[in-house]
Amino acid sequence: MQDNQMEMLSILGEFIKNNPDERELKRALAVRLALGNTPYLDIAELLGVHKSFITFWKQEFRLSCT
C-alpha cells in the first residue's frame, strides 16, 4: 500500500474515532472501505447507499487531502 494511502487511512481512522455524527461516519466508512479496495457494490449494500455516494465522497476526501 502506498504511503499516501496509508496516511489517508490514518486520517480517516482518527476522524471515525472522534466523530459521532452518523452521516459523517457513513461517509468516512465508505471512503475507508473504498480505499481498502472493497468493491463498491459491497460497500453500497453494507451501508445502504448508492455507488455514486461512494464515488462522490471518495473524490471529496482525496481533494481535501491535497
CHARMM-style PDB file with segment names, atoms N, HN, CA, C and O in Angstrom:
ATOM      1  N   MET     1       0.853  -1.179   0.000  1.00  0.00      PROA
ATOM      2  CA  MET     1       0.000   0.000   0.000  1.00  0.00      PROA
ATOM      3  C   MET     1       0.894   1.235   0.000  1.00  0.00      PROA
ATOM      4  O   MET     1       1.917   1.269   0.684  1.00  0.00      PROA
ATOM      5  N   GLN     2       0.510   2.236  -0.760  1.00  0.00      PROA
ATOM      6  HN  GLN     2      -0.321   2.209  -1.316  1.00  0.00      PROA
ATOM      7  CA  GLN     2       1.305   3.457  -0.870  1.00  0.00      PROA
ATOM      8  C   GLN     2       1.287   4.232   0.443  1.00  0.00      PROA
ATOM      9  O   GLN     2       0.329   4.161   1.212  1.00  0.00      PROA
ATOM     10  N   ASP     3       2.380   4.983   0.683  1.00  0.00      PROA
ATOM     11  HN  ASP     3       3.158   5.041   0.058  1.00  0.00      PROA
ATOM     12  CA  ASP     3       2.455   5.800   1.898  1.00  0.00      PROA
ATOM     13  C   ASP     3       1.306   6.788   1.970  1.00  0.00      PROA
ATOM     14  O   ASP     3       0.725   6.991   3.036  1.00  0.00      PROA
ATOM     15  N   ASN     4       0.971   7.409   0.834  1.00  0.00      PROA
ATOM     16  HN  ASN     4       1.442   7.244  -0.032  1.00  0.00      PROA
ATOM     17  CA  ASN     4      -0.112   8.385   0.798  1.00  0.00      PROA
ATOM     18  C   ASN     4      -1.438   7.734   1.186  1.00  0.00      PROA
ATOM     19  O   ASN     4      -2.229   8.321   1.923  1.00  0.00      PROA
ATOM     20  N   GLN     5      -1.675   6.533   0.694  1.00  0.00      PROA
ATOM     21  HN  GLN     5      -1.032   6.056   0.095  1.00  0.00      PROA
ATOM     22  CA  GLN     5      -2.914   5.840   1.013  1.00  0.00      PROA
ATOM     23  C   GLN     5      -2.938   5.451   2.490  1.00  0.00      PROA
ATOM     24  O   GLN     5      -3.988   5.524   3.128  1.00  0.00      PROA
ATOM     25  N   MET     6      -1.806   5.044   3.033  1.00  0.00      PROA
ATOM     26  HN  MET     6      -0.954   4.985   2.514  1.00  0.00      PROA
ATOM     27  CA  MET     6      -1.726   4.728   4.460  1.00  0.00      PROA
ATOM     28  C   MET     6      -2.028   5.963   5.303  1.00  0.00      PROA
ATOM     29  O   MET     6      -2.714   5.876   6.322  1.00  0.00      PROA
ATOM     30  N   GLU     7      -1.514   7.107   4.876  1.00  0.00      PROA
ATOM     31  HN  GLU     7      -0.957   7.178   4.049  1.00  0.00      PROA
ATOM     32  CA  GLU     7      -1.768   8.356   5.592  1.00  0.00      PROA
ATOM     33  C   GLU     7      -3.248   8.706   5.545  1.00  0.00      PROA
ATOM     34  O   GLU     7      -3.820   9.120   6.553  1.00  0.00      PROA
ATOM     35  N   MET     8      -3.873   8.542   4.379  1.00  0.00      PROA
ATOM     36  HN  MET     8      -3.408   8.206   3.560  1.00  0.00      PROA
ATOM     37  CA  MET     8      -5.300   8.840   4.253  1.00  0.00      PROA
ATOM     38  C   MET     8      -6.120   7.904   5.134  1.00  0.00      PROA
ATOM     39  O   MET     8      -7.088   8.343   5.756  1.00  0.00      PROA
ATOM     40  N   LEU     9      -5.757   6.627   5.200  1.00  0.00      PROA
ATOM     41  HN  LEU     9      -4.971   6.271   4.695  1.00  0.00      PROA
ATOM     42  CA  LEU     9      -6.466   5.686   6.067  1.00  0.00      PROA
ATOM     43  C   LEU     9      -6.305   6.064   7.533  1.00  0.00      PROA
ATOM     44  O   LEU     9      -7.236   5.903   8.322  1.00  0.00      PROA
ATOM     45  N   SER    10      -5.137   6.561   7.899  1.00  0.00      PROA
ATOM     46  HN  SER    10      -4.380   6.692   7.258  1.00  0.00      PROA
ATOM     47  CA  SER    10      -4.903   7.012   9.266  1.00  0.00      PROA
ATOM     48  C   SER    10      -5.778   8.217   9.601  1.00  0.00      PROA
ATOM     49  O   SER    10      -6.369   8.286  10.679  1.00  0.00      PROA
ATOM     50  N   ILE    11      -5.855   9.165   8.669  1.00  0.00      PROA
ATOM     51  HN  ILE    11      -5.375   9.109   7.794  1.00  0.00      PROA
ATOM     52  CA  ILE    11      -6.708  10.347   8.852  1.00  0.00      PROA
ATOM     53  C   ILE    11      -8.154   9.917   9.038  1.00  0.00      PROA
ATOM     54  O   ILE    11      -8.843  10.413   9.930  1.00  0.00      PROA
ATOM     55  N   LEU    12      -8.617   8.995   8.197  1.00  0.00      PROA
ATOM     56  HN  LEU    12      -8.057   8.592   7.472  1.00  0.00      PROA
ATOM     57  CA  LEU    12      -9.993   8.508   8.305  1.00  0.00      PROA
ATOM     58  C   LEU    12     -10.229   7.787   9.625  1.00  0.00      PROA
ATOM     59  O   LEU    12     -11.284   7.941  10.240  1.00  0.00      PROA
ATOM     60  N   GLY    13      -9.256   7.006  10.059  1.00  0.00      PROA
ATOM     61  HN  GLY    13      -8.399   6.881   9.559  1.00  0.00      PROA
ATOM     62  CA  GLY    13      -9.393   6.297  11.327  1.00  0.00      PROA
ATOM     63  C   GLY    13      -9.577   7.246  12.494  1.00  0.00      PROA
ATOM     64  O   GLY    13     -10.432   7.022  13.350  1.00  0.00      PROA
ATOM     65  N   GLU    14      -8.787   8.299  12.537  1.00  0.00      PROA
ATOM     66  HN  GLU    14      -8.092   8.482  11.842  1.00  0.00      PROA
ATOM     67  CA  GLU    14      -8.920   9.308  13.596  1.00  0.00      PROA
ATOM     68  C   GLU    14     -10.274  10.012  13.517  1.00  0.00      PROA
ATOM     69  O   GLU    14     -10.917  10.249  14.539  1.00  0.00      PROA
ATOM     70  N   PHE    15     -10.698  10.342  12.304  1.00  0.00      PROA
ATOM     71  HN  PHE    15     -10.175  10.149  11.473  1.00  0.00      PROA
ATOM     72  CA  PHE    15     -11.983  11.006  12.114  1.00  0.00      PROA
ATOM     73  C   PHE    15     -13.118  10.124  12.632  1.00  0.00      PROA
ATOM     74  O   PHE    15     -14.015  10.603  13.325  1.00  0.00      PROA
ATOM     75  N   ILE    16     -13.075   8.844  12.294  1.00  0.00      PROA
ATOM     76  HN  ILE    16     -12.346   8.455  11.731  1.00  0.00      PROA
ATOM     77  CA  ILE    16     -14.127   7.918  12.715  1.00  0.00      PROA
ATOM     78  C   ILE    16     -14.170   7.809  14.237  1.00  0.00      PROA
ATOM     79  O   ILE    16     -15.253   7.785  14.821  1.00  0.00      PROA
ATOM     80  N   LYS    17     -13.014   7.742  14.882  1.00  0.00      PROA
ATOM     81  HN  LYS    17     -12.134   7.761  14.407  1.00  0.00      PROA
ATOM     82  CA  LYS    17     -12.966   7.634  16.341  1.00  0.00      PROA
ATOM     83  C   LYS    17     -13.519   8.872  17.035  1.00  0.00      PROA
ATOM     84  O   LYS    17     -14.063   8.773  18.135  1.00  0.00      PROA
ATOM     85  N   ASN    18     -13.387  10.036  16.405  1.00  0.00      PROA
ATOM     86  HN  ASN    18     -12.945  10.116  15.512  1.00  0.00      PROA
ATOM     87  CA  ASN    18     -13.728  11.291  17.070  1.00  0.00      PROA
ATOM     88  C   ASN    18     -14.994  11.961  16.562  1.00  0.00      PROA
ATOM     89  O   ASN    18     -15.254  13.110  16.918  1.00  0.00      PROA
ATOM     90  N   ASN    19     -15.795  11.282  15.739  1.00  0.00      PROA
ATOM     91  HN  ASN    19     -15.584  10.348  15.449  1.00  0.00      PROA
ATOM     92  CA  ASN    19     -16.972  11.929  15.179  1.00  0.00      PROA
ATOM     93  C   ASN    19     -18.212  11.066  15.376  1.00  0.00      PROA
ATOM     94  O   ASN    19     -18.331  10.006  14.760  1.00  0.00      PROA
ATOM     95  N   PRO    20     -19.144  11.512  16.234  1.00  0.00      PROA
ATOM     96  CA  PRO    20     -20.343  10.721  16.493  1.00  0.00      PROA
ATOM     97  C   PRO    20     -21.476  10.924  15.474  1.00  0.00      PROA
ATOM     98  O   PRO    20     -22.481  10.217  15.541  1.00  0.00      PROA
ATOM     99  N   ASP    21     -21.341  11.863  14.541  1.00  0.00      PROA
ATOM    100  HN  ASP    21     -20.525  12.438  14.487  1.00  0.00      PROA
ATOM    101  CA  ASP    21     -22.406  12.144  13.571  1.00  0.00      PROA
ATOM    102  C   ASP    21     -22.549  10.965  12.601  1.00  0.00      PROA
ATOM    103  O   ASP    21     -21.613  10.635  11.873  1.00  0.00      PROA
ATOM    104  N   GLU    22     -23.719  10.342  12.601  1.00  0.00      PROA
ATOM    105  HN  GLU    22     -24.479  10.610  13.192  1.00  0.00      PROA
ATOM    106  CA  GLU    22     -23.963   9.148  11.788  1.00  0.00      PROA
ATOM    107  C   GLU    22     -23.691   9.374  10.304  1.00  0.00      PROA
ATOM    108  O   GLU    22     -23.114   8.509   9.644  1.00  0.00      PROA
ATOM    109  N   ARG    23     -24.098  10.519   9.773  1.00  0.00      PROA
ATOM    110  HN  ARG    23     -24.567  11.222  10.309  1.00  0.00      PROA
ATOM    111  CA  ARG    23     -23.884  10.798   8.342  1.00  0.00      PROA
ATOM    112  C   ARG    23     -22.403  10.902   8.017  1.00  0.00      PROA
ATOM    113  O   ARG    23     -21.943  10.374   7.004  1.00  0.00      PROA
ATOM    114  N   GLU    24     -21.663  11.578   8.872  1.00  0.00      PROA
ATOM    115  HN  GLU    24     -22.037  12.007   9.695  1.00  0.00      PROA
ATOM    116  CA  GLU    24     -20.225  11.721   8.655  1.00  0.00      PROA
ATOM    117  C   GLU    24     -19.518  10.370   8.774  1.00  0.00      PROA
ATOM    118  O   GLU    24     -18.595  10.075   8.016  1.00  0.00      PROA
ATOM    119  N   LEU    25     -19.955   9.563   9.723  1.00  0.00      PROA
ATOM    120  HN  LEU    25     -20.705   9.803  10.340  1.00  0.00      PROA
ATOM    121  CA  LEU    25     -19.365   8.235   9.878  1.00  0.00      PROA
ATOM    122  C   LEU    25     -19.617   7.370   8.650  1.00  0.00      PROA
ATOM    123  O   LEU    25     -18.728   6.649   8.199  1.00  0.00      PROA
ATOM    124  N   LYS    26     -20.827   7.444   8.113  1.00  0.00      PROA
ATOM    125  HN  LYS    26     -21.549   8.030   8.479  1.00  0.00      PROA
ATOM    126  CA  LYS    26     -21.156   6.665   6.919  1.00  0.00      PROA
ATOM    127  C   LYS    26     -20.269   7.088   5.752  1.00  0.00      PROA
ATOM    128  O   LYS    26     -19.781   6.242   5.003  1.00  0.00      PROA
ATOM    129  N   ARG    27     -20.063   8.378   5.598  1.00  0.00      PROA
ATOM    130  HN  ARG    27     -20.459   9.065   6.206  1.00  0.00      PROA
ATOM    131  CA  ARG    27     -19.189   8.881   4.533  1.00  0.00      PROA
ATOM    132  C   ARG    27     -17.761   8.382   4.729  1.00  0.00      PROA
ATOM    133  O   ARG    27     -17.127   7.897   3.791  1.00  0.00      PROA
ATOM    134  N   ALA    28     -17.263   8.505   5.955  1.00  0.00      PROA
ATOM    135  HN  ALA    28     -17.778   8.899   6.717  1.00  0.00      PROA
ATOM    136  CA  ALA    28     -15.886   8.097   6.238  1.00  0.00      PROA
ATOM    137  C   ALA    28     -15.700   6.593   6.055  1.00  0.00      PROA
ATOM    138  O   ALA    28     -14.681   6.154   5.521  1.00  0.00      PROA
ATOM    139  N   LEU    29     -16.669   5.812   6.490  1.00  0.00      PROA
ATOM    140  HN  LEU    29     -17.497   6.169   6.923  1.00  0.00      PROA
ATOM    141  CA  LEU    29     -16.572   4.364   6.313  1.00  0.00      PROA
ATOM    142  C   LEU    29     -16.595   3.983   4.841  1.00  0.00      PROA
ATOM    143  O   LEU    29     -15.857   3.095   4.413  1.00  0.00      PROA
ATOM    144  N   ALA    30     -17.439   4.650   4.071  1.00  0.00      PROA
ATOM    145  HN  ALA    30     -18.039   5.371   4.419  1.00  0.00      PROA
ATOM    146  CA  ALA    30     -17.496   4.375   2.629  1.00  0.00      PROA
ATOM    147  C   ALA    30     -16.142   4.641   1.984  1.00  0.00      PROA
ATOM    148  O   ALA    30     -15.660   3.838   1.186  1.00  0.00      PROA
ATOM    149  N   VAL    31     -15.535   5.761   2.329  1.00  0.00      PROA
ATOM    150  HN  VAL    31     -15.927   6.413   2.978  1.00  0.00      PROA
ATOM    151  CA  VAL    31     -14.231   6.112   1.757  1.00  0.00      PROA
ATOM    152  C   VAL    31     -13.166   5.129   2.228  1.00  0.00      PROA
ATOM    153  O   VAL    31     -12.348   4.667   1.432  1.00  0.00      PROA
ATOM    154  N   ARG    32     -13.174   4.815   3.496  1.00  0.00      PROA
ATOM    155  HN  ARG    32     -13.838   5.190   4.143  1.00  0.00      PROA
ATOM    156  CA  ARG    32     -12.155   3.903   4.038  1.00  0.00      PROA
ATOM    157  C   ARG    32     -12.242   2.528   3.377  1.00  0.00      PROA
ATOM    158  O   ARG    32     -11.221   1.946   3.011  1.00  0.00      PROA
ATOM    159  N   LEU    33     -13.446   2.020   3.227  1.00  0.00      PROA
ATOM    160  HN  LEU    33     -14.275   2.493   3.524  1.00  0.00      PROA
ATOM    161  CA  LEU    33     -13.617   0.722   2.577  1.00  0.00      PROA
ATOM    162  C   LEU    33     -13.210   0.782   1.113  1.00  0.00      PROA
ATOM    163  O   LEU    33     -12.598  -0.153   0.597  1.00  0.00      PROA
ATOM    164  N   ALA    34     -13.548   1.882   0.440  1.00  0.00      PROA
ATOM    165  HN  ALA    34     -14.045   2.642   0.859  1.00  0.00      PROA
ATOM    166  CA  ALA    34     -13.175   2.038  -0.972  1.00  0.00      PROA
ATOM    167  C   ALA    34     -11.662   2.103  -1.128  1.00  0.00      PROA
ATOM    168  O   ALA    34     -11.106   1.504  -2.049  1.00  0.00      PROA
ATOM    169  N   LEU    35     -10.998   2.819  -0.243  1.00  0.00      PROA
ATOM    170  HN  LEU    35     -11.449   3.305   0.505  1.00  0.00      PROA
ATOM    171  CA  LEU    35      -9.536   2.898  -0.296  1.00  0.00      PROA
ATOM    172  C   LEU    35      -8.896   1.541  -0.004  1.00  0.00      PROA
ATOM    173  O   LEU    35      -7.776   1.267  -0.436  1.00  0.00      PROA
ATOM    174  N   GLY    36      -9.607   0.710   0.723  1.00  0.00      PROA
ATOM    175  HN  GLY    36     -10.516   0.933   1.074  1.00  0.00      PROA
ATOM    176  CA  GLY    36      -9.124  -0.633   1.015  1.00  0.00      PROA
ATOM    177  C   GLY    36      -9.492  -1.643  -0.062  1.00  0.00      PROA
ATOM    178  O   GLY    36      -9.347  -2.851   0.124  1.00  0.00      PROA
ATOM    179  N   ASN    37      -9.972  -1.128  -1.197  1.00  0.00      PROA
ATOM    180  HN  ASN    37     -10.089  -0.146  -1.348  1.00  0.00      PROA
ATOM    181  CA  ASN    37     -10.315  -1.954  -2.365  1.00  0.00      PROA
ATOM    182  C   ASN    37     -11.520  -2.864  -2.168  1.00  0.00      PROA
ATOM    183  O   ASN    37     -11.649  -3.872  -2.862  1.00  0.00      PROA
ATOM    184  N   THR    38     -12.404  -2.523  -1.233  1.00  0.00      PROA
ATOM    185  HN  THR    38     -12.299  -1.704  -0.670  1.00  0.00      PROA
ATOM    186  CA  THR    38     -13.663  -3.247  -1.115  1.00  0.00      PROA
ATOM    187  C   THR    38     -14.525  -2.863  -2.310  1.00  0.00      PROA
ATOM    188  O   THR    38     -14.641  -1.677  -2.620  1.00  0.00      PROA
ATOM    189  N   PRO    39     -15.131  -3.830  -2.987  1.00  0.00      PROA
ATOM    190  CA  PRO    39     -15.969  -3.497  -4.147  1.00  0.00      PROA
ATOM    191  C   PRO    39     -17.100  -2.532  -3.770  1.00  0.00      PROA
ATOM    192  O   PRO    39     -17.728  -2.667  -2.720  1.00  0.00      PROA
ATOM    193  N   TYR    40     -17.342  -1.560  -4.649  1.00  0.00      PROA
ATOM    194  HN  TYR    40     -16.832  -1.450  -5.502  1.00  0.00      PROA
ATOM    195  CA  TYR    40     -18.361  -0.549  -4.383  1.00  0.00      PROA
ATOM    196  C   TYR    40     -19.730  -1.169  -4.137  1.00  0.00      PROA
ATOM    197  O   TYR    40     -20.485  -0.677  -3.299  1.00  0.00      PROA
ATOM    198  N   LEU    41     -20.060  -2.233  -4.847  1.00  0.00      PROA
ATOM    199  HN  LEU    41     -19.447  -2.633  -5.528  1.00  0.00      PROA
ATOM    200  CA  LEU    41     -21.354  -2.881  -4.651  1.00  0.00      PROA
ATOM    201  C   LEU    41     -21.480  -3.409  -3.224  1.00  0.00      PROA
ATOM    202  O   LEU    41     -22.542  -3.298  -2.611  1.00  0.00      PROA
ATOM    203  N   ASP    42     -20.408  -3.978  -2.701  1.00  0.00      PROA
ATOM    204  HN  ASP    42     -19.546  -4.068  -3.199  1.00  0.00      PROA
ATOM    205  CA  ASP    42     -20.417  -4.479  -1.322  1.00  0.00      PROA
ATOM    206  C   ASP    42     -20.577  -3.336  -0.324  1.00  0.00      PROA
ATOM    207  O   ASP    42     -21.330  -3.452   0.643  1.00  0.00      PROA
ATOM    208  N   ILE    43     -19.873  -2.239  -0.558  1.00  0.00      PROA
ATOM    209  HN  ILE    43     -19.262  -2.145  -1.344  1.00  0.00      PROA
ATOM    210  CA  ILE    43     -19.968  -1.072   0.326  1.00  0.00      PROA
ATOM    211  C   ILE    43     -21.383  -0.514   0.289  1.00  0.00      PROA
ATOM    212  O   ILE    43     -21.965  -0.206   1.330  1.00  0.00      PROA
ATOM    213  N   ALA    44     -21.931  -0.385  -0.909  1.00  0.00      PROA
ATOM    214  HN  ALA    44     -21.459  -0.635  -1.754  1.00  0.00      PROA
ATOM    215  CA  ALA    44     -23.282   0.162  -1.077  1.00  0.00      PROA
ATOM    216  C   ALA    44     -24.303  -0.678  -0.313  1.00  0.00      PROA
ATOM    217  O   ALA    44     -25.175  -0.133   0.363  1.00  0.00      PROA
ATOM    218  N   GLU    45     -24.200  -1.985  -0.418  1.00  0.00      PROA
ATOM    219  HN  GLU    45     -23.493  -2.428  -0.968  1.00  0.00      PROA
ATOM    220  CA  GLU    45     -25.129  -2.872   0.292  1.00  0.00      PROA
ATOM    221  C   GLU    45     -24.936  -2.784   1.801  1.00  0.00      PROA
ATOM    222  O   GLU    45     -25.912  -2.735   2.550  1.00  0.00      PROA
ATOM    223  N   LEU    46     -23.703  -2.764   2.242  1.00  0.00      PROA
ATOM    224  HN  LEU    46     -22.910  -2.804   1.634  1.00  0.00      PROA
ATOM    225  CA  LEU    46     -23.399  -2.714   3.669  1.00  0.00      PROA
ATOM    226  C   LEU    46     -23.924  -1.439   4.328  1.00  0.00      PROA
ATOM    227  O   LEU    46     -24.508  -1.483   5.411  1.00  0.00      PROA
ATOM    228  N   LEU    47     -23.707  -0.300   3.657  1.00  0.00      PROA
ATOM    229  HN  LEU    47     -23.233  -0.265   2.777  1.00  0.00      PROA
ATOM    230  CA  LEU    47     -24.071   0.992   4.247  1.00  0.00      PROA
ATOM    231  C   LEU    47     -25.434   1.508   3.807  1.00  0.00      PROA
ATOM    232  O   LEU    47     -25.921   2.506   4.338  1.00  0.00      PROA
ATOM    233  N   GLY    48     -26.053   0.835   2.838  1.00  0.00      PROA
ATOM    234  HN  GLY    48     -25.657   0.025   2.406  1.00  0.00      PROA
ATOM    235  CA  GLY    48     -27.364   1.280   2.355  1.00  0.00      PROA
ATOM    236  C   GLY    48     -27.284   2.566   1.558  1.00  0.00      PROA
ATOM    237  O   GLY    48     -28.136   3.444   1.695  1.00  0.00      PROA
ATOM    238  N   VAL    49     -26.250   2.675   0.718  1.00  0.00      PROA
ATOM    239  HN  VAL    49     -25.559   1.962   0.607  1.00  0.00      PROA
ATOM    240  CA  VAL    49     -26.059   3.874  -0.101  1.00  0.00      PROA
ATOM    241  C   VAL    49     -25.912   3.469  -1.565  1.00  0.00      PROA
ATOM    242  O   VAL    49     -25.737   2.291  -1.877  1.00  0.00      PROA
ATOM    243  N   HSD    50     -25.984   4.448  -2.451  1.00  0.00      PROA
ATOM    244  HN  HSD    50     -26.127   5.404  -2.197  1.00  0.00      PROA
ATOM    245  CA  HSD    50     -25.777   4.223  -3.879  1.00  0.00      PROA
ATOM    246  C   HSD    50     -24.280   4.273  -4.173  1.00  0.00      PROA
ATOM    247  O   HSD    50     -23.518   4.923  -3.457  1.00  0.00      PROA
ATOM    248  N   LYS    51     -23.873   3.586  -5.227  1.00  0.00      PROA
ATOM    249  HN  LYS    51     -24.492   3.058  -5.809  1.00  0.00      PROA
ATOM    250  CA  LYS    51     -22.446   3.584  -5.594  1.00  0.00      PROA
ATOM    251  C   LYS    51     -21.934   4.993  -5.889  1.00  0.00      PROA
ATOM    252  O   LYS    51     -20.763   5.288  -5.648  1.00  0.00      PROA
ATOM    253  N   SER    52     -22.799   5.865  -6.409  1.00  0.00      PROA
ATOM    254  HN  SER    52     -23.750   5.626  -6.605  1.00  0.00      PROA
ATOM    255  CA  SER    52     -22.369   7.240  -6.699  1.00  0.00      PROA
ATOM    256  C   SER    52     -22.021   7.996  -5.413  1.00  0.00      PROA
ATOM    257  O   SER    52     -21.176   8.890  -5.434  1.00  0.00      PROA
ATOM    258  N   PHE    53     -22.663   7.647  -4.302  1.00  0.00      PROA
ATOM    259  HN  PHE    53     -23.350   6.921  -4.285  1.00  0.00      PROA
ATOM    260  CA  PHE    53     -22.349   8.228  -2.994  1.00  0.00      PROA
ATOM    261  C   PHE    53     -20.892   7.946  -2.649  1.00  0.00      PROA
ATOM    262  O   PHE    53     -20.177   8.828  -2.172  1.00  0.00      PROA
ATOM    263  N   ILE    54     -20.459   6.721  -2.892  1.00  0.00      PROA
ATOM    264  HN  ILE    54     -21.039   6.005  -3.280  1.00  0.00      PROA
ATOM    265  CA  ILE    54     -19.090   6.312  -2.582  1.00  0.00      PROA
ATOM    266  C   ILE    54     -18.102   7.073  -3.456  1.00  0.00      PROA
ATOM    267  O   ILE    54     -17.101   7.598  -2.968  1.00  0.00      PROA
ATOM    268  N   THR    55     -18.393   7.128  -4.747  1.00  0.00      PROA
ATOM    269  HN  THR    55     -19.206   6.702  -5.144  1.00  0.00      PROA
ATOM    270  CA  THR    55     -17.521   7.831  -5.688  1.00  0.00      PROA
ATOM    271  C   THR    55     -17.381   9.294  -5.306  1.00  0.00      PROA
ATOM    272  O   THR    55     -16.274   9.832  -5.275  1.00  0.00      PROA
ATOM    273  N   PHE    56     -18.505   9.935  -5.016  1.00  0.00      PROA
ATOM    274  HN  PHE    56     -19.404   9.498  -5.041  1.00  0.00      PROA
ATOM    275  CA  PHE    56     -18.500  11.363  -4.684  1.00  0.00      PROA
ATOM    276  C   PHE    56     -17.653  11.636  -3.446  1.00  0.00      PROA
ATOM    277  O   PHE    56     -16.789  12.513  -3.473  1.00  0.00      PROA
ATOM    278  N   TRP    57     -17.885  10.902  -2.367  1.00  0.00      PROA
ATOM    279  HN  TRP    57     -18.586  10.190  -2.345  1.00  0.00      PROA
ATOM    280  CA  TRP    57     -17.179  11.188  -1.117  1.00  0.00      PROA
ATOM    281  C   TRP    57     -15.722  10.765  -1.164  1.00  0.00      PROA
ATOM    282  O   TRP    57     -14.886  11.358  -0.482  1.00  0.00      PROA
ATOM    283  N   LYS    58     -15.404   9.752  -1.956  1.00  0.00      PROA
ATOM    284  HN  LYS    58     -16.083   9.271  -2.510  1.00  0.00      PROA
ATOM    285  CA  LYS    58     -14.001   9.383  -2.134  1.00  0.00      PROA
ATOM    286  C   LYS    58     -13.254  10.510  -2.844  1.00  0.00      PROA
ATOM    287  O   LYS    58     -12.134  10.850  -2.463  1.00  0.00      PROA
ATOM    288  N   GLN    59     -13.869  11.086  -3.871  1.00  0.00      PROA
ATOM    289  HN  GLN    59     -14.778  10.810  -4.181  1.00  0.00      PROA
ATOM    290  CA  GLN    59     -13.248  12.205  -4.590  1.00  0.00      PROA
ATOM    291  C   GLN    59     -13.110  13.424  -3.685  1.00  0.00      PROA
ATOM    292  O   GLN    59     -12.074  14.089  -3.691  1.00  0.00      PROA
ATOM    293  N   GLU    60     -14.145  13.716  -2.911  1.00  0.00      PROA
ATOM    294  HN  GLU    60     -14.986  13.175  -2.906  1.00  0.00      PROA
ATOM    295  CA  GLU    60     -14.091  14.856  -1.989  1.00  0.00      PROA
ATOM    296  C   GLU    60     -12.965  14.672  -0.969  1.00  0.00      PROA
ATOM    297  O   GLU    60     -12.234  15.615  -0.665  1.00  0.00      PROA
ATOM    298  N   PHE    61     -12.834  13.476  -0.454  1.00  0.00      PROA
ATOM    299  HN  PHE    61     -13.427  12.710  -0.701  1.00  0.00      PROA
ATOM    300  CA  PHE    61     -11.786  13.214   0.529  1.00  0.00      PROA
ATOM    301  C   PHE    61     -10.407  13.386  -0.093  1.00  0.00      PROA
ATOM    302  O   PHE    61      -9.528  14.005   0.507  1.00  0.00      PROA
ATOM    303  N   ARG    62     -10.213  12.848  -1.279  1.00  0.00      PROA
ATOM    304  HN  ARG    62     -10.927  12.346  -1.767  1.00  0.00      PROA
ATOM    305  CA  ARG    62      -8.910  12.981  -1.954  1.00  0.00      PROA
ATOM    306  C   ARG    62      -8.576  14.455  -2.188  1.00  0.00      PROA
ATOM    307  O   ARG    62      -7.430  14.867  -2.009  1.00  0.00      PROA
ATOM    308  N   LEU    63      -9.570  15.247  -2.587  1.00  0.00      PROA
ATOM    309  HN  LEU    63     -10.501  14.912  -2.732  1.00  0.00      PROA
ATOM    310  CA  LEU    63      -9.341  16.681  -2.806  1.00  0.00      PROA
ATOM    311  C   LEU    63      -8.971  17.382  -1.503  1.00  0.00      PROA
ATOM    312  O   LEU    63      -8.133  18.283  -1.496  1.00  0.00      PROA
ATOM    313  N   SER    64      -9.592  16.971  -0.407  1.00  0.00      PROA
ATOM    314  HN  SER    64     -10.273  16.239  -0.413  1.00  0.00      PROA
ATOM    315  CA  SER    64      -9.309  17.624   0.877  1.00  0.00      PROA
ATOM    316  C   SER    64      -7.920  17.266   1.406  1.00  0.00      PROA
ATOM    317  O   SER    64      -7.380  17.975   2.254  1.00  0.00      PROA
ATOM    318  N   CYS    65      -7.342  16.175   0.912  1.00  0.00      PROA
ATOM    319  HN  CYS    65      -7.781  15.599   0.223  1.00  0.00      PROA
ATOM    320  CA  CYS    65      -6.007  15.741   1.364  1.00  0.00      PROA
ATOM    321  C   CYS    65      -4.888  16.326   0.518  1.00  0.00      PROA
ATOM    322  O   CYS    65      -3.714  16.101   0.815  1.00  0.00      PROA
ATOM    323  N   THR    66      -5.222  17.066  -0.521  1.00  0.00      PROA
ATOM    324  HN  THR    66      -6.175  17.249  -0.762  1.00  0.00      PROA
ATOM    325  CA  THR    66      -4.168  17.618  -1.387  1.00  0.00      PROA
ATOM    326  C   THR    66      -3.877  19.057  -1.048  1.00  0.00      PROA
ATOM    327  OT1 THR    66      -3.019  19.677  -1.676  1.00  0.00      PROA
TER     328      THR     66
END
